[in-house]
Amino acid sequence: MKTNKKHAGGKEKQQIKPYKKDAEYSYTLGAFPTFELLKARPEVVRKVLVHSSFTDAEKLKSICSEQNITIEVNDKLLKRISDKENCYVAGVFEKYSDKLRTDRPHIVLVNPSNMGNLGTILRTAVGFGIYDIAIILPGADIFHPKTVRASMGALFRLNHHRYSSFEEYQKEFKEHEFFTFMLNGKKTLTIKDCPKSKLFSLIFGNEATGLDDSFLDVGTSVIIPQSPDVDSLNLTIAVGIGAYIFTNQ
């Protein structure tokens, strides 16, 4: 098997340890997200770990050989870095940062707190054709293996960027039309009455508190109609509804 020339003399030899937020690398735990990583972001892959009993190893070896990426059979290491018994493949990749496109719509997540929800939102965004995600810090770790797994590899298909404040994001994308999703939003969002905008930012607060009232003065505040028998919609559901309606204007 070939060795990844990019890392052959340095980082490749570092010991791989269980995930930590301040580490320079993370993992894809499972075959599907690992294949997605190899397809979409081969340049950030340090190595691929495979279990000795993995049944589709030849396909994985072929892809890694084409990309000049190291593949290593290591049952013990897979067990150490995974929280699941049946993890047979893992991709070790370097963390990275993207620039968001100025000519495409965005989803903006203000202080998202749940890694599983964050991953699901990434998958939903890609599903509806939105490929740029802004995260306003503090927020859930987008590179945590739980987030990566929940995204089913969609993380590698989109651009994401983390901002220290919403104001920082706002200054960078003045040409975008902002829509804040709030329980006290001024405009009711429906399929028939969705604002027509090609360059938009859909802005959502976190799971517990949503957006504070200062966002009522940011662009157009919207509310998704719901029954009075629940206090609010789940964040991932709200993002899915908003993304679907705005991308099908």
C-alpha positions as CSV (number, residue, x, y, z in Angstrom):
1,M,0.0,0.0,0.0
2,K,1.1,3.5,-0.7
3,T,2.0,6.1,1.9
4,N,0.5,9.5,1.9
5,K,3.4,11.7,0.8
6,K,1.9,14.7,2.4
7,H,2.2,13.3,5.9
8,A,4.9,10.7,5.4
9,G,7.7,12.5,7.3
10,G,5.7,14.2,10.1
11,K,2.2,14.1,11.3
12,E,1.6,10.6,9.9
13,K,3.8,9.2,12.6
14,Q,2.0,10.9,15.5
15,Q,0.1,8.6,17.8
16,I,-3.6,8.7,17.2
17,K,-5.6,9.2,20.4
18,P,-9.3,9.4,21.3
19,Y,-10.8,12.7,20.2
20,K,-10.2,16.0,21.9
21,K,-11.6,19.4,20.9
22,D,-8.2,21.0,20.9
23,A,-6.7,18.3,18.7
24,E,-5.6,19.1,15.1
25,Y,-7.5,16.1,13.8
26,S,-10.8,14.3,14.1
27,Y,-12.4,11.1,12.8
28,T,-15.1,9.7,10.6
29,L,-16.5,6.7,12.5
30,G,-18.1,4.3,10.1
31,A,-17.8,3.3,6.4
32,F,-20.3,5.7,4.8
33,P,-18.9,8.9,6.3
34,T,-15.4,7.7,5.6
35,F,-16.2,7.1,1.9
36,E,-17.8,10.6,1.8
37,L,-14.6,12.1,3.3
38,L,-12.4,10.4,0.7
39,K,-14.7,11.5,-2.2
40,A,-15.1,15.2,-1.1
41,R,-12.0,16.1,1.0
42,P,-9.1,13.6,0.2
43,E,-6.6,16.4,0.8
44,V,-7.3,16.6,4.5
45,V,-7.1,12.8,5.2
46,R,-4.1,11.6,7.2
47,K,-4.9,7.9,7.1
48,V,-7.8,5.4,7.1
49,L,-8.2,2.8,9.7
50,V,-9.9,-0.5,8.9
51,H,-10.9,-3.5,11.0
52,S,-9.6,-6.9,9.9
53,S,-13.1,-8.2,9.5
54,F,-14.4,-5.3,7.3
55,T,-16.0,-6.9,4.2
56,D,-15.6,-4.1,1.7
57,A,-11.8,-3.5,2.3
58,E,-10.8,-3.9,-1.4
59,K,-13.0,-1.0,-2.5
60,L,-11.5,1.1,0.3
61,K,-8.0,0.1,-0.6
62,S,-8.6,1.0,-4.2
63,I,-9.8,4.5,-3.3
64,C,-7.0,5.1,-0.9
65,S,-4.4,3.9,-3.4
66,E,-5.8,6.3,-6.1
67,Q,-5.5,9.2,-3.6
68,N,-2.1,8.1,-2.2
69,I,-3.6,7.8,1.3
70,T,-2.3,5.4,3.9
71,I,-4.7,2.6,5.0
72,E,-4.0,0.7,8.1
73,V,-5.5,-2.5,9.6
74,N,-5.7,-1.8,13.3
75,D,-8.5,-3.4,15.3
76,K,-7.2,-2.2,18.6
77,L,-6.9,1.5,17.6
78,L,-10.4,1.4,16.1
79,K,-11.8,0.1,19.4
80,R,-9.9,2.8,21.4
81,I,-11.2,5.8,19.4
82,S,-14.7,4.7,18.8
83,D,-17.6,4.6,21.3
84,K,-19.3,1.9,19.3
85,E,-18.6,-1.9,19.2
86,N,-19.3,-2.2,15.5
87,C,-17.0,0.5,14.0
88,Y,-15.1,-1.2,11.3
89,V,-13.7,1.9,9.4
90,A,-12.5,5.3,10.5
91,G,-10.9,8.2,8.6
92,V,-8.4,10.4,10.4
93,F,-8.6,13.9,9.0
94,E,-7.1,17.3,9.7
95,K,-9.5,20.0,10.9
96,Y,-9.9,22.8,8.4
97,S,-11.8,26.1,7.8
98,D,-13.6,27.4,4.7
99,K,-14.6,30.7,3.3
100,L,-18.4,31.0,2.7
101,R,-19.4,31.9,-0.8
102,T,-20.8,35.4,-1.3
103,D,-23.0,34.3,-4.2
104,R,-25.0,31.6,-2.5
105,P,-27.6,31.4,0.3
106,H,-26.5,30.6,3.8
107,I,-27.8,29.0,7.0
108,V,-26.6,30.8,10.1
109,L,-26.7,29.0,13.5
110,V,-26.4,31.2,16.5
111,N,-24.8,29.3,19.4
112,P,-26.0,25.8,18.5
113,S,-25.5,23.6,21.5
114,N,-26.2,20.0,20.5
115,M,-23.7,18.0,18.3
116,G,-26.3,15.6,17.0
117,N,-28.6,18.3,16.0
118,L,-25.8,20.2,14.3
119,G,-24.8,17.2,12.3
120,T,-28.4,16.6,11.3
121,I,-28.7,20.2,10.2
122,L,-25.6,19.9,8.0
123,R,-27.2,16.9,6.3
124,T,-30.5,18.7,5.9
125,A,-28.8,21.8,4.4
126,V,-27.0,19.7,1.8
127,G,-30.2,17.8,1.1
128,F,-32.0,21.1,0.2
129,G,-29.0,22.5,-1.8
130,I,-27.6,25.0,0.8
131,Y,-23.9,24.6,0.9
132,D,-22.7,27.4,3.2
133,I,-23.1,27.3,7.0
134,A,-22.1,30.0,9.4
135,I,-21.7,29.1,13.1
136,I,-21.8,31.9,15.6
137,L,-19.7,31.0,18.7
138,P,-19.9,29.7,21.3
139,G,-21.3,26.6,19.8
140,A,-21.2,22.8,19.4
141,D,-18.0,21.3,18.0
142,I,-18.6,20.8,14.3
143,F,-15.6,18.4,14.1
144,H,-16.6,16.2,17.0
145,P,-17.1,12.6,15.7
146,K,-20.7,12.7,16.9
147,T,-21.4,15.7,14.7
148,V,-19.6,14.2,11.8
149,R,-21.5,10.9,12.2
150,A,-24.9,12.7,12.5
151,S,-24.1,14.6,9.3
152,M,-23.5,11.3,7.4
153,G,-20.5,12.9,5.7
154,A,-22.5,16.0,4.6
155,L,-20.0,18.1,6.5
156,F,-17.4,17.4,3.8
157,R,-19.8,18.5,1.0
158,L,-20.4,22.1,2.3
159,N,-18.4,25.2,3.4
160,H,-18.6,26.2,7.0
161,H,-17.1,29.1,8.9
162,R,-17.1,30.0,12.6
163,Y,-17.6,33.6,13.7
164,S,-17.0,35.2,17.1
165,S,-20.2,37.2,16.8
166,F,-23.2,37.7,14.6
167,E,-22.0,41.2,13.9
168,E,-18.9,39.8,12.4
169,Y,-20.9,37.7,10.0
170,Q,-23.3,40.5,9.3
171,K,-20.6,42.9,8.2
172,E,-19.1,40.3,5.8
173,F,-22.4,39.6,4.0
174,K,-24.2,42.9,3.7
175,E,-25.6,41.9,0.3
176,H,-27.6,39.0,1.8
177,E,-31.2,39.4,2.8
178,F,-31.5,38.2,6.5
179,F,-34.4,36.2,7.8
180,T,-34.5,35.5,11.5
181,F,-36.6,32.6,12.7
182,M,-38.4,33.6,16.0
183,L,-41.4,32.7,18.0
184,N,-42.4,36.3,18.0
185,G,-41.5,36.9,14.4
186,K,-43.4,39.6,12.5
187,K,-44.1,37.6,9.3
188,T,-45.8,34.2,9.1
189,L,-43.8,31.9,6.8
190,T,-45.9,29.8,4.5
191,I,-45.2,28.0,1.1
192,K,-47.6,30.4,-0.7
193,D,-46.2,33.6,1.0
194,C,-42.5,33.0,1.2
195,P,-40.3,36.1,0.5
196,K,-38.7,36.0,-2.9
197,S,-34.9,36.2,-2.5
198,K,-32.1,34.5,-4.3
199,L,-29.4,35.6,-1.9
200,F,-30.6,35.0,1.6
201,S,-29.4,34.0,5.1
202,L,-31.7,31.9,7.3
203,I,-30.8,32.6,10.9
204,F,-31.7,30.3,13.8
205,G,-31.0,30.5,17.5
206,N,-30.0,27.6,19.8
207,E,-32.2,24.7,21.0
208,A,-32.9,26.2,24.5
209,T,-33.4,29.9,24.0
210,G,-33.7,30.7,20.3
211,L,-32.8,34.2,19.2
212,D,-33.1,37.1,21.6
213,D,-35.3,40.1,20.8
214,S,-32.4,42.1,19.4
215,F,-32.8,39.9,16.2
216,L,-36.2,41.4,15.6
217,D,-34.4,44.3,14.1
218,V,-32.2,42.2,11.9
219,G,-33.7,41.9,8.4
220,T,-37.1,40.2,8.4
221,S,-38.2,38.2,11.4
222,V,-40.4,35.2,10.5
223,I,-42.4,32.6,12.4
224,I,-43.3,29.1,11.3
225,P,-47.0,28.6,12.2
226,Q,-47.6,25.8,14.6
227,S,-50.3,24.5,17.0
228,P,-50.6,26.1,20.4
229,D,-50.1,22.7,22.0
230,V,-46.3,22.8,21.8
231,D,-44.0,25.6,22.9
232,S,-41.7,25.5,19.9
233,L,-40.5,23.2,17.1
234,N,-37.3,21.3,17.4
235,L,-34.4,23.2,15.9
236,T,-33.6,20.6,13.2
237,I,-37.2,20.6,12.1
238,A,-37.4,24.4,12.0
239,V,-34.2,24.5,9.9
240,G,-35.6,21.8,7.6
241,I,-38.9,23.6,7.0
242,G,-37.2,27.0,6.5
243,A,-34.6,25.5,4.0
244,Y,-37.3,23.7,2.1
245,I,-39.6,26.7,1.7
246,F,-36.9,29.1,0.8
247,T,-35.2,26.8,-1.8
248,N,-38.6,26.1,-3.4
249,Q,-39.8,29.7,-3.8
